[in-house]
Amino acid sequence: MLPVRFTREHEWVRVEDGVGTIGITDFAQGQLGDVVFVELPAIDTEIARGVQAAVVESVKAASEVYAPVSGTVIAINDSLADEPGQVNGDPQGAGWFFKVRLSDPSELDGLMDQAAYEAFLRSLD
């Protein structure tokens, strides 16, 4: 299984061959409630780490999604337009948002691994 890294804003990124697949965590989708719309970046968009890259809207609120890494958007999850509930049902699988060709893989070093993210979640209680 490929390693996944997490942000304090509850985004995740899974990297394979220099391409990061990005979405929101199970914790984030649980806080949002039923997701009703996802606005994704356009393909070929250059995004910078920490900058808003997408928006997710739920029955409770709209929330910005920040890029956990910098790079060029090379794919988006088109199926979210018709089935935004995939974010609730499988946030780290079918509910992924977009893929980025990383411009600086060293940025991954600043993100949390699974154990650190779980400790971070416990600290929120």
C-alpha angles and dihedrals in degrees: 000000000000117000117256124210126202140205129217086246089063100252120135132205128195114194128206124166093346094310121113122206110207136198143131125281129253088252091055095048089048091053092048097048121206109009111222103172140015123196110203132193120257119259112265092028113143109225130189126216111268095017123119109267104165144005127226121198125198137174087269105042149327118260133191118235115214125209109251090200138022124249148090122308107239101169141013130201099251092180090072090073091067099026111031088158088078085082089063096040100045111004095170095039127031090004096068115136111207145337126237131194099226117238094190115024090183087075087076088071089069094056129086124255120223095274094048092048092051090051089049090053091051089052089059093065 
